[in-house]
């Protein structure tokens, strides 16, 4: 993993968290137990604070950052999908941000909410808990209860927790052509 101190602030990673060797954490970043930060992800807390709560996962090539003095919190058992730009205030507990989504300044995603892939939360948008939200700009479309989206919100965190343990135990670097 690539950890960088910035102006006296350095990342703190719980020993039971998984941070991929190609992930980069800069400054005031906290990664709690059972959380996972995947390949190519960048968490840049040079002018802000980033907290990734227990059991959550930040997937490959996502970028997390926030404005000066702000705190970006990814709640327990939340998922930030592949290739997301998260420049917001909060991703709630067990929320799922779909692949390629963008969350802008001071946006908040409620607990148990699924943001559909490719959505854009405009600055200051606050999604309520327990909904499916989609679009540009992203808006709630329906309650999540009883939908196929509920399955992903519930099953993705434990799946990624188990997958992170497998990567930590057995994904050694290899040389090309070997």
Secondary structure as UniProt FT lines:
FT   STRAND          2..4
FT   TURN            7..8
FT   STRAND          12..13
FT   TURN            15..16
FT   STRAND          18..19
FT   TURN            21..22
FT   STRAND          24..31
FT   TURN            33..34
FT   STRAND          36..37
FT   TURN            39..40
FT   STRAND          42..52
FT   TURN            54..55
FT   STRAND          57..58
FT   TURN            60..61
FT   STRAND          63..64
FT   TURN            68..69
FT   STRAND          71..74
FT   TURN            76..77
FT   STRAND          79..80
FT   TURN            82..83
FT   STRAND          85..86
FT   STRAND          90..91
FT   TURN            93..94
FT   STRAND          96..97
FT   TURN            99..100
FT   STRAND          102..103
FT   TURN            105..106
FT   STRAND          108..109
FT   TURN            111..112
FT   STRAND          114..115
FT   TURN            117..118
FT   STRAND          120..121
FT   TURN            123..124
FT   STRAND          126..127
FT   TURN            129..130
FT   STRAND          131..134
FT   TURN            137..138
FT   STRAND          139..143
FT   TURN            145..146
FT   HELIX           148..170
FT   TURN            176..177
//
